[in-house]
């Protein structure tokens, strides 16, 4: 995987395996070990009727491998990648630095253990002054294997943060749990409900 020097440990199979084991122990919930009702939600996932662009070839292989590894079925991986990047690991939004098959942000990648920030050279003595190593970030996330691994980890982390609730986990993925919690506290609907509906066609009624 094309990673900067401080993340080269992830290219060592033993070190990566140990890290992933610890990550999964810290995030023990996943769709494969969930109660039957939750397993059925994931087991009954369908492809969207329109605008469906799942990954193919090596991109598909990487996505299904890593999402399976984190306890998700193939269809979840296909819907996630289709909706986020249309199956293109080089996709980038018009704004922001989300990247890869699952369009993960640098901040979210850091939350699962992969930091692509470096010290701001204009503020060498300020520990809070950081800048994104954009070249390293884009190169790493263009690798479907790495971006699928990170994306699947983010899904699992959010699934745990949502307490194993499938629809809430996806709402958190799209909006962040801060915005989600604010909406819930105010008695308002989740923002961007179309994301959850597209991830789970015919399974979520928007409530």
ABEGO torsion letter per residue (X at the ends): XBBBAAAAAAABAAAAAAAAAAAAAABABBAAABBAAAAAAAAABBBBABGBBBBBEAAAAAAAAAAAAAGBBAAAAAAAAAAAAGGBAABBBABEABBEAAGBBAAAAAAAGBBABBBBAABAABAABBBBBAAAAAAAAABAAAAAAAAAAAAAAAAAAAGGBAAAAAAAAAAEAAAAAAAAAAGBBBBGAAAAAAABBGABAGX
